[in-house]
Amino acid sequence: VRLTASEVGEILRDADPSLILAGKDYLDRIPDPEKKGRQVFGIQEEGHPFSVYESLIQGFSTERIECETDDDETAMLIYTSGTTGKPKGVMWSHRNLFSSAQASAISRLTRPDDVALLAAPIYQAAGVGTLFSSTFRGNTVVFINRFDPRHYLSLIAKERITTAFVVPAMLLKLLECPDIDRMDLASMRTICYGSAPMPVEPLKQTIKKFGWTFVGACGATETSPGYIAFLDGKDHFLDDSPRMEKHLHSIGKESINAEVRIFDEHDRELPAKEIGEIVIRGTNVMKGYWRKPEETAEALRQGWYHTGDLGYLDEEGYIYIVDRKKDLLISGGFNVYPKEIENALSRHPAVLESAVVGKPDPQWGETPVAFVVFRKEVPPVSAEELMDFLRERIAGYKLPKGGIFFLDDLPRNAAGKVMKQVLRGRYRQV
């Protein structure tokens, strides 16, 4: 668990659970463990003053227990990653969980004899969704507590892993692992990536390097463990055609059990190629936010979940994310989408990844600022060289005139998403 004690405390105070199960390494992060009406059990037997988990289940029958519940009752409460503010509790119903597990298993073409490797945290939607989908298919699941590139690759060889879910940051680190060519990775069949945007150039390098079947998933905590869209394996065949290149920049087509549309600011559907907000409805969309009826009503207007992502559909039904509504910059009266600048930077051979945020500007209102991480195997370049590179690819008003800064890594939350609010504080310190 990468959350701090204060973050865990905030979530527990909001959820107010009566029963808590925790590993001994995390028990000290629980606020008010002796609160009236609350029971805390430690999963390991030693090193803590609480009752052990085994005592909770000791003596219970091993036979299946049937319980009466409704498909639309809340089955699980999971919290958003908090990239745009305070984490919110999201209520998933039993219908949500079944629908998402089914759609994931079908889309990823998993088989009952698959061995799945799970390194994503299971308190986040992508991680727990992979767990549910693998369980639904009867897979063997191998867990990793912390991601380490060399250990990850060695487990593929040792456990004969056939399928896995990764966040893009993991793929980028696997590419740079010096031991990669010494590992036996022949058992791996399918990799599903998601939870954060995947830069296209590193994705193409990864496909060429490993030769596995790659599929892309795009979802949100509010769409339960299910997807908004899915980019199929056939869209990852590198034939150097413009169509293939275009599809890799998309998030795929609407997922099984879901409908995706593009709405304008008045919640009216837009035609193909017009930019608006991506909305979704289906059996994988949440019941609502825990104890937040007003925010629930706003997010689920007219029965559609409003994602907060700006994008468009093409004539084939592929969905393209332009940017987050909250990340959109207005510079000199022009709309500037940080993702467009990030995509342009990713085409430079020295750039591993980048993130762009807005900076207040007395003349233009806002101006872009870029943070860049270089590839380890390629000599770094200067900010001036990158700016010249961008001038040939994007309009002048989109250039990161607020500065280009270099980092060893981009700050990320537990779900692997870049924390742009942290970066906005960085340029003030430079």
VOGU-3710 file (C-alpha; in Angstrom, 3 decimals, decimal comma):
1> vrltasevge> 0,000/0,000/0,000  1,650/3,219/-1,160  -0,818/5,489/0,654  0,444/7,373/3,690  -1,094/7,005/7,137  -2,989/10,288/6,717  -4,390/9,184/3,335  -5,477/5,825/4,733  -6,987/7,619/7,709  -8,981/9,957/5,514
11> ilrdadpsli> -10,464/7,031/3,589  -11,280/5,029/6,720  -12,954/8,005/8,370  -15,121/8,490/5,289  -16,008/4,794/4,831  -16,305/4,149/8,606  -15,932/0,336/8,401  -16,886/-1,883/11,341  -14,379/-4,610/10,380  -10,802/-4,096/9,163
21> lagkdyldri> -8,398/-6,788/7,935  -4,809/-5,629/7,487  -1,301/-6,978/7,163  0,964/-6,274/10,109  2,969/-3,723/8,095  -0,134/-1,561/7,678  -1,807/-1,812/11,067  -0,056/1,311/12,341  -1,763/3,352/9,613  -5,241/2,693/10,988
31> pdpekkgrqv> -6,659/5,681/12,900  -8,756/4,943/15,992  -8,259/1,143/15,876  -10,068/0,823/19,226  -13,066/2,883/18,118  -16,322/1,563/19,550  -18,017/-0,867/17,187  -14,854/-1,455/15,139  -12,955/-4,757/14,958  -9,403/-4,977/13,618
41> fgiqeeghpf> -7,732/-8,255/12,636  -4,101/-8,725/11,598  -3,447/-11,131/8,737  -0,051/-12,262/10,083  0,168/-13,899/13,484  3,015/-12,006/15,114  4,188/-8,486/15,763  0,903/-6,769/16,622  -1,596/-6,584/19,508  -4,722/-7,372/17,458
51> svyesliqgf> -6,629/-10,620/16,979  -5,378/-12,691/14,060  -7,435/-13,229/10,917  -7,400/-17,026/11,335  -9,373/-16,703/14,590  -12,127/-14,928/12,670  -12,729/-17,835/10,300  -11,825/-20,710/12,611  -14,658/-23,172/13,071  -16,725/-21,946/10,126
61> steriecetd> -18,119/-24,524/7,701  -16,205/-24,985/4,449  -19,461/-25,485/2,574  -20,712/-22,792/0,221  -22,897/-20,214/1,966  -25,773/-18,799/-0,060  -26,959/-15,324/0,809  -29,873/-13,280/-0,424  -28,974/-10,007/-2,086  -30,039/-7,885/-5,018
71> ddetamliyt> -27,872/-7,416/-8,114  -27,957/-3,659/-7,598  -26,967/-3,663/-3,937  -23,547/-2,258/-3,111  -20,932/-5,019/-3,178  -17,785/-2,954/-2,796  -16,620/0,532/-1,914  -13,412/1,682/-3,605  -11,816/5,116/-3,635  -10,737/7,216/-6,596
81> sgttgkpkgv> -7,038/7,946/-6,993  -7,533/11,614/-6,123  -5,614/13,055/-9,095  -8,103/15,931/-9,358  -8,907/16,396/-5,680  -9,937/14,507/-2,569  -10,533/10,749/-3,110  -14,223/9,831/-3,368  -15,792/6,537/-2,351  -17,277/4,799/-5,400
91> mwshrnlfss> -20,077/2,279/-4,874  -19,857/-0,832/-7,072  -22,866/-3,138/-7,243  -22,861/-6,919/-7,689  -24,064/-6,330/-11,253  -21,090/-3,998/-11,872  -18,591/-6,610/-10,710  -20,037/-9,478/-12,751  -20,444/-7,349/-15,873  -16,873/-6,057/-15,647
101> aqasaisrlt> -15,282/-9,462/-14,990  -17,179/-10,939/-17,927  -16,274/-8,108/-20,312  -12,603/-8,178/-19,287  -12,263/-11,944/-19,724  -13,865/-11,824/-23,173  -11,937/-8,770/-24,378  -8,560/-10,035/-23,168  -9,204/-13,566/-24,547  -8,072/-15,178/-21,299
111> rpddvallaa> -8,261/-18,955/-20,965  -8,935/-21,149/-17,912  -5,355/-22,444/-17,923  -3,790/-18,953/-17,926  -1,357/-17,926/-15,192  -1,831/-14,222/-14,462  0,775/-11,896/-12,948  -0,629/-9,006/-10,914  1,624/-6,151/-9,805  -0,976/-3,369/-9,834
121> piyqaagvgt> -2,354/-2,530/-6,349  -5,657/-4,280/-5,651  -7,078/-1,290/-3,768  -7,248/0,447/-7,165  -9,848/-0,331/-9,830  -7,433/-1,714/-12,441  -5,740/-4,107/-10,020  -8,835/-5,486/-8,355  -10,567/-5,658/-11,748  -7,785/-7,880/-13,066
131> lfsstfrgnt> -8,108/-10,077/-9,981  -11,881/-10,460/-10,437  -11,536/-11,178/-14,161  -8,820/-13,784/-13,584  -10,887/-15,447/-10,839  -13,936/-15,426/-13,135  -11,911/-17,409/-15,709  -10,437/-19,770/-13,112  -6,860/-18,546/-13,627  -3,915/-19,013/-11,295
141> vvfinrfdpr> -2,948/-15,534/-10,030  0,585/-14,623/-8,911  0,826/-11,465/-6,782  3,739/-9,047/-6,433  3,749/-6,683/-3,480  6,083/-4,140/-5,106  7,047/-3,750/-8,744  10,715/-4,290/-9,526  11,593/-4,803/-13,223  14,122/-7,583/-12,721
151> hylsliaker> 11,947/-9,450/-10,202  8,934/-9,049/-12,484  10,748/-10,563/-15,462  12,200/-13,379/-13,348  8,695/-14,300/-12,145  7,487/-14,576/-15,740  10,210/-17,172/-16,274  9,811/-18,954/-12,934  6,001/-19,156/-12,788  5,492/-19,532/-16,568
161> ittafvvpam> 3,236/-16,480/-16,645  0,934/-16,277/-19,682  -0,974/-13,023/-19,122  -0,630/-9,826/-17,100  -1,976/-6,345/-16,549  0,512/-3,469/-16,310  0,384/0,285/-16,071  2,433/2,112/-18,751  5,109/3,178/-16,261  5,866/-0,520/-15,645
171> llkllecpdi> 6,294/-1,204/-19,354  8,687/1,708/-19,681  10,813/0,370/-16,821  10,787/-3,167/-18,269  12,177/-1,780/-21,514  15,147/-0,315/-19,635  15,909/-3,401/-17,515  19,515/-4,507/-18,270  18,671/-8,189/-17,631  15,869/-8,350/-20,168
181> drmdlasmrt> 17,729/-10,372/-22,803  18,874/-12,989/-20,279  15,338/-13,929/-19,183  13,173/-16,733/-20,582  9,930/-14,899/-21,350  8,527/-17,353/-23,884  5,492/-18,316/-21,773  3,970/-14,803/-21,865  1,095/-14,570/-24,325  -0,927/-11,420/-23,657
191> icygsapmpv> -0,236/-8,115/-21,929  -3,042/-5,695/-21,100  -1,946/-2,138/-20,344  -4,045/0,663/-18,926  -4,873/2,880/-15,940  -2,913/5,770/-17,517  -2,080/6,972/-21,055  0,515/4,932/-22,944  2,907/6,979/-25,151  2,770/5,563/-28,683
201> eplkqtikkf> 6,488/5,495/-29,535  7,507/3,522/-26,403  4,499/1,242/-27,007  5,757/0,426/-30,508  9,234/-0,279/-29,138  7,754/-2,548/-26,488  5,740/-4,512/-29,072  8,853/-4,983/-31,217  11,011/-5,952/-28,229  8,778/-8,563/-26,619
211> gwtfvgacga> 6,627/-9,891/-29,464  3,698/-10,534/-27,110  0,079/-9,765/-27,948  -0,756/-6,339/-26,527  -4,218/-5,001/-25,740  -5,119/-1,591/-24,313  -7,801/-0,857/-21,732  -9,194/2,519/-20,709  -11,486/2,832/-17,714  -12,205/4,793/-14,572
221> tetspgyiaf> -12,977/3,912/-10,977  -16,528/5,064/-11,735  -16,870/2,408/-14,457  -16,152/-0,313/-11,860  -13,309/-2,607/-12,878  -14,741/-2,511/-16,405  -13,611/-0,467/-19,345  -14,807/2,593/-21,194  -12,962/1,419/-24,302  -10,693/-1,411/-25,418
231> ldgkdhfldd> -7,951/-1,420/-28,071  -7,841/-4,907/-29,544  -4,751/-7,001/-30,202  -5,217/-6,692/-33,977  -4,761/-2,926/-33,628  -1,232/-3,513/-32,302  0,149/-5,224/-35,404  2,950/-2,952/-36,617  2,577/-2,722/-40,396  3,734/0,934/-40,572
241> sprmekhlhs> 0,464/1,984/-42,168  -1,099/5,390/-41,341  -4,246/3,565/-40,192  -2,296/1,452/-37,692  -0,482/4,523/-36,391  -3,780/6,364/-36,002  -5,416/3,518/-34,066  -2,500/3,304/-31,616  -3,218/6,925/-30,656  -6,794/5,946/-29,755
251> igkesinaev> -8,154/4,153/-26,694  -10,013/1,707/-28,943  -13,729/1,118/-29,371  -16,466/1,108/-26,736  -16,191/-1,830/-24,355  -18,497/-4,807/-24,078  -21,575/-3,955/-21,951  -21,012/-0,214/-22,508  -22,167/2,598/-24,781  -19,878/5,578/-25,386
261> rifdehdrel> -20,907/8,940/-26,839  -19,458/12,454/-27,137  -21,526/15,268/-25,571  -21,241/19,038/-25,837  -21,489/21,398/-22,841  -25,312/21,120/-23,005  -25,236/17,298/-22,938  -26,154/17,008/-26,603  -24,583/14,246/-28,682  -21,919/15,370/-31,152
271> pakeigeivi> -21,156/13,818/-34,556  -17,894/12,061/-35,471  -14,664/14,085/-35,254  -16,155/16,841/-33,064  -14,481/17,285/-29,671  -16,621/17,099/-26,548  -16,847/15,223/-23,259  -16,648/11,421/-23,349  -19,702/9,900/-21,624  -20,616/6,276/-20,970
281> rgtnvmkgyw> -23,565/4,217/-19,797  -23,863/0,493/-19,201  -23,932/-2,244/-16,600  -20,387/-1,402/-15,493  -21,161/2,196/-14,414  -21,124/2,789/-10,637  -24,179/3,221/-8,420  -22,785/6,550/-7,268  -20,424/8,244/-4,827  -20,560/7,203/-1,180
291> rkpeetaeal> -22,536/9,755/0,855  -22,276/12,351/-1,941  -25,715/12,608/-3,596  -25,067/15,963/-5,261  -21,790/14,857/-6,848  -23,468/11,609/-7,919  -26,290/13,500/-9,634  -23,783/15,740/-11,430  -21,599/12,856/-12,633  -24,526/10,659/-13,768
301> rqgwyhtgdl> -26,609/13,297/-15,547  -29,344/11,831/-17,786  -28,109/8,318/-16,999  -24,658/8,875/-18,536  -21,417/8,945/-16,556  -19,543/12,104/-17,505  -15,844/11,168/-17,486  -14,311/14,643/-17,513  -12,227/13,591/-20,532  -12,368/15,563/-23,767
311> gyldeegyiy> -12,267/13,507/-26,934  -13,909/12,503/-30,161  -15,071/9,461/-32,155  -13,917/8,733/-35,683  -16,011/7,182/-38,478  -14,907/3,659/-37,488  -15,959/4,085/-33,849  -12,462/4,489/-32,405  -12,327/6,876/-29,447  -9,571/9,462/-29,049
321> ivdrkkdlli> -8,849/11,293/-25,804  -7,712/14,863/-26,398  -7,185/15,738/-22,731  -8,787/16,113/-19,330  -11,253/19,006/-19,177  -9,436/20,282/-16,106  -6,047/20,117/-17,860  -7,119/22,224/-20,852  -5,116/25,471/-21,128  -6,264/28,695/-22,749
331> sggfnvypke> -3,300/30,677/-24,034  -3,979/33,943/-25,825  -7,544/32,855/-26,459  -6,523/29,516/-28,036  -7,293/26,086/-26,580  -4,071/24,187/-25,827  -4,269/20,475/-25,034  -1,256/19,264/-22,980  -1,627/15,762/-24,408  -0,897/17,074/-27,905
341> ienalsrhpa> 2,409/18,533/-26,699  3,223/15,326/-24,794  2,551/13,253/-27,931  4,878/15,489/-29,956  7,644/15,193/-27,337  7,296/11,390/-27,277  8,420/11,286/-30,923  11,895/12,529/-29,993  14,304/9,563/-29,700  15,774/10,835/-26,411
351> vlesavvgkp> 12,426/11,260/-24,635  11,022/8,393/-22,572  7,952/10,266/-21,306  6,741/13,758/-20,512  3,983/15,715/-18,799  2,721/19,204/-19,573  0,899/21,587/-17,225  -0,207/25,204/-17,400  1,535/28,172/-15,783  -0,075/31,601/-15,217
361> dpqwgetpva> 1,213/34,152/-17,711  0,605/37,930/-17,465  0,435/38,335/-21,253  -1,248/35,146/-22,494  -3,250/34,078/-19,437  -1,598/30,643/-19,368  1,445/29,119/-21,012  2,539/25,445/-21,159  5,372/24,031/-19,042  6,914/20,658/-19,961
371> fvvfrkevpp> 8,580/18,095/-17,691  10,663/15,503/-19,528  12,235/12,167/-18,586  15,050/10,984/-20,870  15,814/7,451/-21,969  18,830/6,017/-20,160  20,395/4,489/-23,263  20,233/7,693/-25,348  22,352/10,835/-24,749  20,206/13,680/-23,332
381> vsaeelmdfl> 19,500/16,832/-25,320  19,016/20,447/-24,281  15,748/22,297/-23,760  16,583/24,409/-26,815  16,960/21,311/-28,996  13,593/19,989/-27,803  11,976/23,348/-28,478  13,362/23,320/-32,037  12,025/19,776/-32,436  8,562/20,907/-31,317
391> reriagyklp> 8,507/23,949/-33,615  8,422/21,593/-36,594  5,452/19,682/-35,196  3,066/21,994/-33,317  1,852/25,585/-33,645  3,812/28,364/-31,947  1,130/29,128/-29,347  1,324/25,501/-28,159  5,062/25,573/-27,447  6,061/25,139/-23,766
401> kggifflddl> 7,351/28,689/-23,443  6,961/28,442/-19,672  10,003/26,173/-19,710  11,189/22,605/-20,276  12,463/20,914/-17,123  14,155/17,540/-16,751  13,279/14,909/-14,119  14,533/11,418/-13,314  10,917/10,226/-12,970  7,446/11,740/-13,169
411> prnaagkvmk> 5,553/11,808/-9,846  2,836/9,145/-9,859  0,113/7,938/-7,543  -0,503/4,305/-6,654  -2,546/3,775/-9,830  0,390/4,872/-11,989  -1,198/8,162/-13,015  0,967/11,259/-13,264  0,200/13,698/-10,452  0,061/16,969/-12,359
421> qvlrgryrqv> -0,861/18,907/-9,232  2,622/18,034/-7,911  4,218/19,238/-11,148  2,339/22,531/-10,929  4,161/23,125/-7,687  7,510/22,121/-9,206  7,867/25,008/-11,665  7,349/27,473/-8,831  10,422/25,987/-7,149  12,652/26,040/-10,245
//
